[in-house]
Amino acid sequence: MVLAAGFGKRLRPLTEETPKPLVKVAGRPLIDWVLDRLVEGGVKHAVVNTHWLGERIVEHLSHRTAPKIVYSHEAEILETGGGIKKALPLLGSGLFFAVNAKILWLNGKTNALHRLAAAWDDARMDALLLLQPTATAVGYDGPGDFALDPQGVIRRRREWEVVPFLYSGIQLLHPRLFDGSPDGFFSLNLLYDRAIEAGRLYGLRHDGEWYHVSTPRQLTEVEERLAEVGFRGR
């Protein structure tokens, strides 16, 4: 699933007339970078949720031949948790990737999606998040989101802490994570906290480059970094 329904308020004025997933980085819309990475990882079917200027996203993606795309339109914005829950009937009964349409990542030695799939342990996990080291994140200067123990168990940053990992916007989820969740608008953080309490939220360190685009300043920083490393394509 590609999460593409947000307003992109922090990226205004670029997103006043352009949905954030269609904002270009290195000459290509963010959502195309995400879908290209999913195809490289072997994903053949994708669900894209839409809300703000959703018709523009549908029109743009109408020319893609891979992956096969279906849409989950939200008449009212549902946030990350509510948006995925609404789309569950389209996602099937098994594991699925969920990726934010505001990031760009480069694989390390091994495809990041393959690494997530290989690390999945169904007996222990309800969600497996790809975590980016804050020290190497481009377009991010915050205190981090999570600490990670040697077994891959996640805990949240305490208010007074700086922790070494941030959530990359890439994750592998099981539908049971949503059992007993509310209807309508809610954040995935609600389900993360529940999974942390149950010891079923895990993380995996990303070993490639990762770029975050939420503000015009971050967009400039990311494009400068991509030019610096000579990035020219997929």
PyMOL commands that set and color helices and strands:
alter all, ss='L'
color gray80, all
select helices_A, chain A and resi 9-11+20-22+30-40+54-61+79-91+112-119+134-136+175-178+188-198+216-228
alter helices_A, ss='H'
color red, helices_A
select strands_A, chain A and resi 2-3+24-25+28-29+45-50+68-73+96-100+103-105+127-133+146-148+154-156+165-173+201-205+210-212
alter strands_A, ss='S'
color yellow, strands_A
deselect
rebuild
show_as cartoon
